[in-house]
Amino acid sequence: MNGLFNYIWQNFKEMEKKFNIQESYIVKLKQILDEQEQKISKKDEKFFNLGIIMDLGRFSQKYSYKCQKCTTNKNLLMNTATDMATKINTLEGRREITKNLDIVTTHLRKEHKLYIRRYISSMYTILLLSLGLFIGAVVGYFLGTFKIPILIGGGIGLFLGSLIGGIIEAVKKKNGQIYGKF
């Protein structure tokens, strides 16, 4: 029994030497982002929602073993983060940052069913607000006045959209399918 323990311990030590935590993808991405964060204004950081890059990196790392696109997205995020402070000062750089983040978030949403915070509630609010306004306009047409039915339909649609979207988003958050600052 003691020989088996020594064998396992030696293999563990060899694996530990091979895998250096400082060389992992997430640690490198965090170091790069910390360096770049000091060079970027808080206004730009908030406007471009750069805080989600770590979340995108974690999810891309998590799924990269099963998904080739996530492996590509890891490299895309690393390249985006590397010279982000210089890119953010030019129009082409800003477009590139936005495009790269859109590529990653779209892939995570479509293939892995992961959503950024408030995405689902916003979609339901817009959808049901539009539906409420439409129904209000139809009712207003038959009543001969548009003001009151459109206001009521829009209000009900807005309320129901935010309520239903919030409930669905809360369930998805509980399941770990929502990312971003809460």
VEXTI-560615 format. One record per residue: residue in three letters; x, y, z of N, C-alpha, C, O in turn. Coordinates in pm, whole numbers, plus 32768, in hexadecimal, padded with zeros to 4 digits. Example, Ala and Ser with C-alpha at 12.3 -4.5 7.8 and 13.67 -1.06 7.14 Angstrom:
2
ALA85277DC7830C84CE7E3E830C85287EB6830C85907EB4834ESER85057F1F82C485577F9682CA850A80038313853D80728324
***
This chain:
182
MET80527F8980008000800080008057807E8000803880E17FBDASN80C48078804D811E80EA8056816181057FD0817981797FADGLY817F809C7F8481BB80AB7F00815D80F07E9F818981427E4DLEU80DD80D07EA6807981107E51806E81A57E71806381F87E17PHE807181C57EF2806B82517F1A80E3829E7EE680D5830D7EB3ASN815A82647EF381D382A77EC081CE82BA7E2981F783227DF5TYR819A82567DE2818C825F7D50812D82D27D2A814C83227CD2ILE80BB82D97D6D805A83457D53809783CC7D758086842D7D2ATRP80DD83D47DE6811984537E10818384827DAC818A84F97D8DGLN81D484267D79823A844C7D1881FA847B7C95822784DD7C5AASN819284367C68814C84617BEF810B84E97C03810B853C7BA8PHE80D685017C79809A85837C96810585F07C9280EC865B7C5ALYS817885D87CCA81E4863C7CC9821386587C3A823186CB7C18GLU821B85F07BE6824286047B5B81D986567B1081FA86AE7AC1MET815986377B2A80EE86857AEA80F187157B1980D787717ACAGLU8111872A7B98811787B17BCE818688017B8B817688787B71LYS81F687BF7B6F826488037B2A823D88297A9B826288947A6ALYS81F287D07A5881CA87E979CF8163885979C5816588A87967PHE810B885F7A2780A088C27A2380BF89307A8680AE891F7AFFASN80EC89A07A5481098A127AA880918A6F7AA380688A9B7A37ILE80578A8D7B157FDD8ADD7B1A7FF48B697ADF7F978BA67AA9GLN806F8B9B7AE8808C8C1F7AB180898C207A1980808C8A79DCGLU808E8BAC79DD808C8BA1794C80008B8879157FEE8B7F789BSER7F9D8B7E796B7F168B5F793C7EDB8BD778F17F048C497903TYR7E7B8BB8789D7E3D8C1D78477DFA8C8B78987E0D8D02787BILE7DAB8C6678FC7D5F8CC879497DBD8D2479967DA48D9D799DVAL7E278CF079CF7E868D437A1A7ECA8DA679BD7ED98E1B79DFLYS7EF38D7779467F328DD178E67ED28E3E78B87EF78EB378AFLEU7E558E17789B7DF18E7978717DD98EE178DE7DCE8F5878C1LYS7DD18EB5795A7DBB8F1179CB7E318F7279D97E1C8FE979F2GLN7EAB8F4179CA7F208F9879D37F20900279657F3B9077797EILE7F008FD778EC7EFB9035787B7E8E909D78927EA49114787CLEU7E19907078BD7DAA90CE78D57DCB913079457DA791A5793DASP7E0F910279AD7E36915D7A1A7E9791C779E97E8E923B7A10GLU7EF6919F79947F549200795A7F0C926679037F2792DE790BGLN7EB0923578AF7E69928E78527E0692E7789A7DEE93597871GLU7DCC92B579067D66930079507D9D938479877D5693E8798FGLN7E1B938379AB7E5993FC79E17E67946979777E6E94DF7998LYS7E6A944178F77E7E94A0788A7DFB94CF784B7DFC952977F7ILE7D8A949278737D0894B078367CB494FF789A7CB294E07911SER7C71956678687C1B95B578C17BA3956378EE7B76950978A8LYS7B6F958579627AFB953F79997A81954F793E7A2E94F57933LYS7A7895C478FE7A0895DD78A37A0A957C782D79A39542780AASP7A7E956B77EF7A8A950E777F7A75947E77AD7A36942F7766GLU7AA8945D78227A9993D678577A0493B4786B79D79346784DLYS79BB9414789F792C93FE78B778DE93FE7833788493AD7820PHE7900945977D778B99464775978C693E57706786393B676CDPHE793E93AD76FE7955933576AE793C92B576FE794B924776C9ASN791592C2777D78F7925077D4796C91EF77D6795B917777C3LEU79E3922577ED7A5C91D477E87A689175785F7ABB911B785EGLY7A14918978C37A149130793779EB90A279167A0990467962ILE79A8908E78A6797A9006788679E58FB2784179CF8F3B782AILE7A568FED78217ABD8FA177DA7AEC8F2A782D7B038EBE77F5MET7AFA8F3A78B07B228EC979057AB78E5C79047AD78DE678FFASP7A388E84790979CC8E21790479CE8DD7787F79C08D5C787CLEU79DF8E21781279E68DE2778F7A5D8D8377867A548D18774BGLY7ACD8DAB77C27B448D5677C47B2D8CD778147B568C6A77EAARG7AEA8CE378877ACE8C6C78D87A748C0A788E7A8F8B92788CPHE7A098C3D785179AE8BE4780A79F18BA8778E79DD8B32776FSER7A418BF777487A878BC276D37AEA8B5676FE7AF98AF176BAGLN7B2D8B6B776E7B898B0677A47B3C8A8877CB7B698A1877B0LYS7ACB8A9A780B7A7B8A28783A7A4D89CF77C77A53895577D0TYR7A208A0E775A79EA89C176EA7A5089A2767D7A2E895E761CSER7ACA89D3768A7B2D89C0761F7B55892E760E7B89890975A4TYR7B3F88DC76717B63884F76647B02880576087B25879F75CCLYS7A87883A75FD7A2287FA75A97A038848752A79CA881174CCCYS7A2988C7752679FE891F74BA7A778964747A7AC189AC74BEGLN7A8B894F73FA7AFB898B73B37AED8A2373AA7B508A6B73B2LYS7A728A53739A7A5A8AE473917A818B2974147AB48B9A7412CYS7A6A8AE874867A928B2275077B2A8B2C75127B5E8B8A754ETHR7B718ACC74D97C048AD374D67C318B4B74847C8C8B9374ACTHR7BF18B6174137C0E8BD673C07BEA8C56740A7C338CB97403ASN7B7A8C5474527B4F8CC9749E7BB18CEC750E7BC38D61752FLYS7BF08C8775497C558CA175B07CC68CF475767CF28D5675B3ASN7CF68CCD75017D628D1874C07D338DA574997D7F8E0574A4LEU7CB78DAF746B7C7F8E3174467C778E8E74BF7C998F0474B5LEU7C4B8E5975317C448EAA75AB7CCF8ED275DB7CE38F447607MET7D2E8E7875D27DB78E9775FD7DF18F0675A47E318F6275D7ASN7DDD8EFC75217E0F8F6474C57DC98FE974DC7E07905374D3THR7D488FE474F97CFC905F75137D2F90A275927D3E911C7596ALA7D48905375F97D73908A76797E0290BD76757E25911976BFTHR7E56908376207EE490A376217F00913676067F4B91747651ASP7EC7916F75A07EE291FC75827E61924E75837E4C92A5752EMET7E0D923275E37D8C927475EC7D99930A76087D4B935975D4ALA7DFA933176587E0993BE767C7E2B941476027E00948775FBTHR7E7693DE75A37E95942C752B7E22942574C77E0894877480LYS7DDD93B274C17D6D93A574647CF893FF74887CB294307430ILE7CE4941475077C6E945D75337C7694F275107C1295397516ASN7CEC952074EB7CFD95AD74C97CE995CA74357CEC963E740CTHR7CD3956273E47CBB957773567C32953E73317C0094E27372LEU7BF7957572C97B749547729C7B7A94B7726B7B229466728AGLU7BE29496721E7BEF940D71EC7C0493AB725F7BCF933C725DGLY7C5093D472C27C69937F73367BEA936773877BD292F873B5ARG7B9A93D073977B1B93C173DF7ABE936273957A7A931073D3ARG7ABB936E73117A68931372C27A98928472D07A47922772DAGLU7B1B927272D07B5391EB72DE7B3191AE73667B0C913A736EILE7B3E91FD73D07B1D91CC74567A8A91A3745B7A699137748BTHR7A3391FA742A79A391DD742C7983916273D87935910C7402LYS79C09159736379A890E6730A79D69064734B798F8FFF7346ASN7A4C906573897A808FEC73C87A2A8FC0743D7A0E8F49744DLEU79FF901F748F79A98FFB750079218FC974CF78E78F6F750CASP78EE9002746278708FD27429787D8F4373F478218EF27403ILE78EE8F2573B779048E9D738478FD8E3873F778BC8DD073ECVAL79418E57746379478DF974D478BF8DED751878918D7F7533THR787D8E5F753377FC8E5A757877918E167522773D8DCC7556THR77948E2D74A077338DEC744677488D55744676E78D0A744BHIS77C38D2A744177DF8C99744377AF8C5C74C7776E8BF374C7LEU77D08C9E753777A68C6775B9770E8C6375C576D78C077601ARG76CA8CC7758D76388CCB759575F98C5F753D759E8C187569LYS76298C5174C375EB8BF3746476118B62747F75BA8B0B747AGLU768C8B47749B76BA8ABD74A776B48A86753676998A107549HIS76CD8ADB759976D68AAB762376678AE1767E76658AC576F5LYS760D8B2F764475998B65768E75C28BB6770875888BA77774LEU76278C0B76F776568C65776076348CF47737764B8D1B76C5TYR75FC8D41779375CB8DC67774760B8E2E77CD76288E147842ILE76218EA4779576528F1477E475DE8F497838756A8F3F7811ARG76008F8078A9759C8FB47905753F901878BF756E906D7872ARG74C0900E78D87454906278A47433904B781073DE909277DBTYR74718FEE77CE74548FD5774073C68F9F773073798FD276DFILE73A48F39777C73228EF8776F72B28F577798724D8F617753SER72C38F9D780872598FF878357246906B77D271D6909977BDSER72B19099779572A491027730725990D176B472049118767FMET727790587687723390227612719E900E762C714B903075D7TYR717B8FD9769F70ED8FC676BF70A6904C76D07032905A76A9THR70E990AD770B70AC9130771C708F91717695702291A67680ILE70EE916D763B70DA91A775B6706B915F756B7015919E752DLEU706D90DA75717009908A75296F7C90A5755D6F2190BE750ELEU6F6990A075DF6EE390B176166EB5914476146E3E915F760DLEU6F1391A1761B6EEE922E760B6EB99245757E6E529287756CSER6EFD920F751A6ECF921C748F6E4791DB747C6DEF92127439LEU6E36916674B56DB6912074AB6D47917074EF6CD9917B74BAGLY6D6491A775656D0191F975AC6CDB9276755F6C65929A755ALEU6D3D92B875226D1F932E74D16CCB930A74586C6F93537434PHE6CEB929A74186C9E926D73A66C0D925073CD6BAF927C738AILE6BFB920674386B7391E674666B299266748D6AB292747472GLY6B7092C374CD6B32934374F06B09939274766AA093D37476ALA6B5A938D740C6B3893D473906ABF9394734D6A6993DB7318VAL6AB79310734F6A4492CB731369C492ED7361695D930C7326VAL69CD92E873E36958930A74376933939D742268BD93BE7418GLY699893F3741B697F94827404693E949C737E68EB94F77372TYR69619450731A6923945E7296688D9442729D683D948B7264PHE686893D872E467DB93B572EF678F9414734B671794297339LEU67D3944E73AE679294AD7408678D953B73CE673C958D73FAGLY67E09557737067E495DB73336843963B7379684C96AF7350THR6889961073DF68EC966274246966960D7442695A95987467PHE69DC964774316A5695F9743F6AA0961174C26AE995B874F0LYS6A91968574FE6AE596A975716ADC964575E36B41960C760BILE6A68963176186A5695DE768E6A77954A76726AC3950F76BFPRO6A43950B76086A64947E75F06AF9946475D86B2E93FE7603ILE6B3B94C175926BCA94AE75796C1894BC75FC6C7694707614LEU6BF3951C764F6C36952C76D06C2194B277296C7F94817768ILE6BA79482772E6B8A940D77816BD0939177496C0E93467795GLY6BC7937B76C76C09930876896C9F930B769A6CDD92A676B8GLY6CDA938176876D6B938F76996D95937877296DF993367744GLY6D4793AE77876D67939B78156D5E9309783F6DB592D67884ILE6CF392C678146CE3923978356D5291E577F46D89918B7832GLY6D72920377766DDE91BA77326E6491D077756EB291727783LEU6E7F924C779F6EFC926A77E46F05921F78686F6C91E47888PHE6E99922178B46E9691DD79356EA7914679246EFB91097967LEU6E59910B78CC6E61907978B86EE8904E787F6F1D8FE678A7GLY6F1E909D78236FA0907B77E8700F907C784E706190207852SER701390E378A1707C90E879077067907E797270C8904779A6LEU6FE9905F79946FCB8FF979F76FF28F6E79C4703C8F257A08ILE6FC38F48794F6FE08EC4791870758EB678FB70B18E4F791BGLY70B18F1C78BE71418F1778A271938F0D792271F78EC57926GLY716A8F54798971B18F4D7A0971A88EC47A49720A8E927A81ILE71338E867A4071228DFF7A7871778D9A7A2C71BB8D487A6AILE71758DA079A971C58D437958725A8D59797372A68CF9797DGLU72828DD6797E730F8DF3799773398DC47A2273AA8D967A34ALA72E08DCF7A8473018D9F7B0B73168D087B0C736F8CD67B50VAL72C58CC07AC072D58C2E7AB673598C0D7A7373A18BB47AA0LYS73798C537A0773F78C3879BF746F8C5F7A1574D78C1D7A0FLYS74628CC97A6474CF8CF17ABE74E78C847B2675598C647B47LYS747B8C4D7B5974858BE17BBB74CB8B677B7F75138B207BC5ASN74B48B4E7AFE74F48ADE7AB875828AFE7A8A75C58AA67A52GLY75B18B797A9F76398B9E7A7776468BC279E576B48BB979AEGLN75D98BEA79A575DD8C0B791775E68CA178FD75E18CCC788AILE75F38CF2796675FB8D83795876868DAF798876B58D8079F0TYR76C78E08793D77478E3D796677458ED4796076EB8F0F7925GLY77A68F11799D77AF8FA279A677A08FCD7A36777D8F7C7A8CLYS77BB904B7A5277B0907D7ADB771F90837B0576C890A87AB6PHE7706905E7B81767E905A7BB3766590CA7C1675F790D67C4B
***
